[in-house]
Amino acid sequence: MSILYGFYEADSGEIRINGEPVRIRSSREAISHGIGMVHQHFMLVPPLSVLENVMLGAEGGPLLAEGAGLIRKRLAELGREYGLEVNPNAIVGELSVGLQQRVEILKALVRGADILVLDEPTAVLTPAEADQLFEMLRVLKGERKTIIFITHKLREIMSLTDRVSVMRRGEMVATFDTDKTSPPELADAMVGRKVILKIDKGPAHPGRIALEARNLVVRDDRGVVRVDGVSFILREGEILGVAGVAGNGQSELLEALAGMRPPSAGEILVDGELLTHVQSNPRAERLIGIGHVPEDRHRVGLIMPFEACESAMLGFHQERVYGRGMLFDRRAIIADAQSKMKAFDVRPPSPLLKTANFSGGNQQKIVLAREIERNPKILLVGQPTRGVDIGAIEFIHKRIVAQRDAGKALLLVSVELDEIFALSDRIIVLCAGRITGERRPEDTNAQDLGLLMAGVSERAA
């Protein structure tokens, strides 16, 4: 898709649009041919307004007022035509992720895109936002737009697409009419072997309390309360799932438990001991056996320009296995990364490759390997399979369950309800920073959890 959009130029082969061969050497040329692209990581400028973001690169001349007026009018037309309404004066950085994605789609349509490429568009969306996106795309399809939808989520493929091609290791290995294929057939083609879509997980055997939160209150960077009086316990040998619509305090809860954000009130206990001496100190928490797989691997979990072997020791780099003081043992660092890559099937198994050059799934495996191989007694896991292909999802889920079966205590935060149901032994639901209910997966369903996620009381649910 980067070749189609002009980021790279192909070494051989050709691109045809409406039957005519074209050469695309830049994104400007791609846009001129009616191609628009919405990237998985949005290409927006957060401090600017919606109107200013849409105008970038299409200002309409040196006098911005005239161009701004035309684009404002076009945004209103597109909003009515496709259900893509958004306030043109809103600051992009203050919008929800779903609305930011809508701005990206509007940017493409304002430039006259007839071919719309969406790269993992639901990776950062809640289920409700994803449903809204699908409705928009169906409207665009009805208006004769061509949509290329890149995803690893089989449910999305089956519900949205007309045809599906499977790409594996740089080759198109299969193409199906969607109504003539099935999720198992697609999964097998994607991975190149039989894939077990159902997680093989036996009953949990919870032990003593490993982690406890008491009346925890956590504020965000602006001082707004995001976690409001949350209390729960987490036992050894169990997975506690935290469900909820994104933005309801899950991120701040995870950060507080991981020592990244100080609680405003309340207590965190590990093995019955208060964490007062290590709170707001992630390194100290790791030393007492708390591992953390952050929700955003790019922003928090990895340093993308670093070599993989360097990313694989982040947070543990002061341990003696890597050297002493300011002197690192390069051979030990590389050997340690090679061992982790082998254990977690990281591809390619190249410790010296830049972290940015690995796929999302393999980047996630590097983070998991770094945290799990240190044998933590408590593992905090945020969005473990966000933007990850189905083969890596299967692998990651197995490793998480294996940690539980080894007697570890795991807290799982995920916006994927299927993942919460598949992995959790108990589920708590957060809405507006408060726990609205606790369930066992076998005693509930998506509708029940959906009510709790919307803030409906236990009695009404």
N, C-alpha and C positions, 0 to 999 in steps of 0.2 A: 504493500500500500504506500510505502514511502517512495517507491519508484513511480507509482501511478500519480502521486501528488507532487512529484518533482523534487523531493529532498535528495534522492539519489538518481543517477542515470544508469539505465540497464547496460550490461556488458554485451548482451545479444538479445535477439528476439524483437518483438514489436508490440505496440499498443494500438488498437483500433477503436475509434469512437464512431458509432453509426456506420460501421463498415469501412471507414477511411483511416489509413495508417497515419499516426501523428507522432511527433517527437516532443517529449516533455522534458525540458531541462531546468525548470524552476517551478516553484509553486504558483508564481504569477501566470506562467503558461498553462498550468493545470487549471487554474481558475478561469482563464480565458476559454478553455475547452468545456466549461460547465461542470468541473469537478470540485466538490467541496469535501472537507474532511474534518471530523470531530475526533480529537485525540483523546486517549484514555486519561492523560494528565492535561487538563485544560490549558489552552494557550491564551489566557486572559490576563489583563493587568488589573489586579484587585482594587487599587485606589481610584480607578477611573469609573465613570458611569457606564451604564449599558450602552447608551448612545455613542459615547466616545470609543468604547471597545469595538462596536460594530463599524465605526467610521475608519478605524486604523487601517491604513493602506488603501482606503477608498474615500478619501476626503473630498474629492470632487473639485479640486483646485485650491489656490492659495487663500481664497476668501471662504472661511469655514462655515460662515452662517448659512450660505446658500446650500452647501452640501449637507449640513446638519438638518436643515428643513426638509430636504428631499428624503433623507434616510429616516427621519422621524415619521414622515408620512408613510414610507414603505414599511416600517416596523408595524405601524397600526394596521396596514392592509394585510400583512402576513399574519398578524395576531388574529384578525377576524377570519381569515381564510383557512388557517391551519390549526387554530386553537393554541397559538404560541404567544399568548398575551404576556407581556412583561413591562414593567414601568421603565421607560427609557431614561429616566432621571435617577434611578436607583444606583447606588454604589455596588459594583459587582462583588467586592469582598464581603459585603454584608448580606448577600443573597444565599439561599440554601444551595446545596450542591445540585439539586434538580433544576433549579432556575438558572444556575450558571451553565448547565449543559444546554438549556433552552437558548441561552444567549449564543452559544457556539453554533447551534443549528441555524439561528437567525442570521449570524454572520455569513454562513455559507449561502443561505437563500437570498439574502440581499445582493450578493455578488452574482446571482443568476445560476446557482448550481442546479443541474438536472440529474447529476450523479452524486449521491451523498454517501460518503464512507464513514462509518461509525466504528471506532476501535474500542472494544470492551465497554460499551456505553453504560452498562448497568453495574460495573464493578464498584462504583461509589454511590449507588442509589439505594434507597429503601425500597421494599416491595411496592409500596404505593406510588413512589416516584417512577419506578420501572413501568408500572401499569400505565401511568400517564404518558410516558415516552412511547410505549407501544401503540397507544391510541393515536398519537401524533403521526407516527410512522405509517400507520394504516391509512390515515388521511392523505399523507404525502404520496403513498403508493397509488391511491385513487386518483390523484392529480397527475399521474403518469411519470412520477419521479422514480429513478432507479436507485435502489438502496442496497449497499453492501454492508452487511452487519457481521462484524467479527465478534465471536463469543465462544466460550467453552461450555456454556450452560445449556444442557440438552433440553431442558424445559422451554427455554426461550426459542431455541431453534425450532422445536416442534410446534410452538404456538404462533410463531411470527413469520417464518420464511416459506417461500414457495419451492426453492431449490437450495441444496446445501452441498458445498464442496469441502472435503476434508484435507487439510494440509498437514503433513508430517515430515519433519526434517528437511524442509525446503522443497518438498514435492507435493503436488496435488495427487493424492492416492486414491480418491474416490469422489464421485458426484452422484447425488441421489435427488429424485423428486421427493420432497419432504413427506408427502402423504403416502409414499411407498417404502418408507424406511421406519426405523424404530430407535429409541434411545440405546438399547444394547448394541445394535448394529453400528451406530455412529460411534459409540464409545470404543468398540473394538477397532474400528478404522482409525480413530484418533491416536490410540496408544500402540496399535500394531500387535495386540494380543488380547486375550479375553480379560475384560475388566469386571470386577465385582462391584456393582453399583451400590449394593447394600453392605453396610458395615457389619462385620462379624464381631459382635461385642457381647460378652457374657454378662451376668449380673455383677453389680459392684459389691464390694465387701468393705464398707466404710469402717475406718478405725477411729482413733482419737482425733480430737479437734486440732487441726494444724494452724488455721487462720480464723480470726474472728474480728468482725467490725462491729463497733457499738456506737450507735447514734452519730454516724459519720456525716460531717458537713464539709463540702468542698466548693470553693468558688473558682470561677474562671479568671482569665487575665484581666477582665474588666470589673471584677468584684461581684459578678452575678452568681448567686447560689445555683450550682448545677447538681450537687448531690445534697439531699435535704433529709438528714436524720436516718440514714440507711444502716440497718443492722442485719447481719447474717453470720452463719458459721460455715466453714469449709473443712471437711474431714479428709484424712489420709485415705487413699484408695477410692476417691470419687471425683467426678467431673461435675462442677456446678456451672450450669449455663446461665448467662445473663442476656435476656432478650429485651428488645425494645426498638422503637423507631430511632434511627440515628439522631443524635443531638439531645437525648433525654438523660444525659449524665453518665452514660457508660464510659466514655473516654476519660472523663475527669475522675471517675471511680478507679479505673485501671491505673491512671497516672498517680493517684494518691497511694494506692496499694504498692506501686512499684517505686515509691520514693521520689517521683518526679515532680509532685505538686503537694505542698503542705496542706493538710486538712485545717479548716478553720475551727472545727470543734469535733469532739468524739474521740474514739480510741481505736487503734489497730493492735491486735495481739497476735503473736506467733508463739505457738507452744505455751500459751498462757502468760507470756511475758509481753509487757507493753513495749511498743517500738519507739518510745520517745527519743532514744539515743541514736536512732538511725533514720528517722523520718526525714524526708527531703534529701536523702543521700543514697542514690541508687547503688553506688559501689558498696556501701556498708550493708545494704539489704542483700546484695549478691553474696557477700561473705557469710551471711547467716542462712543461706540456702534458698533465696527467692530468685527464680529465673523469670525473665520477662520477654515475651515476643510482642513487640509493639504493634499497634493497629496500622501505622503508616511506616512501612519498612524504608521508604525513600527518605522521609523527613527525619525519622528517629532511629531506625534500626541499622542503617548502613551508611557508609560514605561512598557515594557512587564513583568518584574518580580514583578511590583506593584500589589496590590489587585485592583479589578475593582473599588471599591469605591474611591481609591486614584487617579486612572487614570481619574475618572469622575469629578475631581475637579481641574485638572492640569491647571495652568494659572489663576485660580480664588481662589487659596488656601489661599490667604491673606485676603479674604473677611470675614467679622465678623460672617457670618452664620456658618463658620467652626471653629470658636474659636478666640482667641485674642493673638496677639504676637506670641510667639513660642509654645503656648499651644493650641493644637487642641482639638476640641470636637468630640470624636470618635463616639458617638451616632448620632450627627448631620450629620457627614460625611456619615455614613452608611444609615441613613434615607433618606438623599438627593439622594444617589445612588439608593436606592430602588424605590424612586419616579420616577427617570429618567428611570430606567429599565422597570417599569410598563408602562410608557408613550410611550416608544419606543420598547416595546416587545422584550427586550433583553433576550436571552435564553442561559443558565439557568439564572433566576433572582437572582443571588448569588453575592452580593456585596463583599464578602470576597474571592471569587475565583480569582486566579492569572489572570491577563489580558491575558497572553500568552495562557491560557487554553480555551479561547473562540474561536469560529470559526471566520474567517475573516469578515463575514457579521455582526456578533454580536459585534466584535471589532469596526467596522465602526459605528454601531448604538450608541456605547458608546461615540465616538467622536462627532457624530451629536447631541446627547442628551446634551452633555456638552455645545456645542456652541449655539444650538437653544434655550435651556431652559433659557439662560441668556437674551433672547429677544433682540438680536442685531437689529439695524436698517439697517445695511449693512452686508451681509453674503458672504464671499469669499469661494467658494467650489472647491476643486481640486480633479479630478478623483473620484467622489462620490461612484461609484460602482465597482471600480477595485478589482478583486478577490472576488466578492460577489455573493452569490447564487441568483437564480431568484426570490424567495419569498422576500428576503431582498431588491432586486432591486426595486420591485414593491412598497414596503413600503417606501424606501428612496425617490423615485421619487414623491410619494404622499406628503411626508413631505416638499420637496423642493417647489412643486407647492403651497402647503398651505401657506408657508412663503411669496411667491409672492402675493397670494390673500389677505394676511394680511397687504399688503402695504410695505413689506420689499424690499430692492434693493439687487438683487443677481447677482454675477459674477460667471459663471460656466466655469471651464476649464476641458475639457475631450478630450481624443483621440478617443473616441467612437462616430463616426458620427451619429449613430442611436440615441444616447443619446442627442447629441447636437440638432438634429432636433426635438426630442420629447419634450424637456424641454424649449428650447430657444424661446424668443420673438424677439430678434435680434441676429445676429451672426456676429462677426468680425473674420477675418482669419489672422493668423500670419505666416509669412515665413521669416526666417533669421532675426527675431527680428523686422520686420516691418509689419504694417497692409497692406495687399494686397487687401482687399475689405471688404465691409459690406453688409449683406444680411438679408432679412426676410425669415424664413423657408418656407413660402408658395410661395415665388418667386424664389426659387432656388432648386437645386438637388445635389446629391453626386458628379456627374461629374463636375458641375460648381465649387463646393467647392474644389474638387480635383485639378482643374487647379489653383485656388487661393493658395492652400496649396503648390503647386509646384512653386509658384512665378510668374505665368503667369499674365501679366498686366490686369487691369480691362477691357481695350478696347479689348484685344485679347480674354479674357474670355467671 
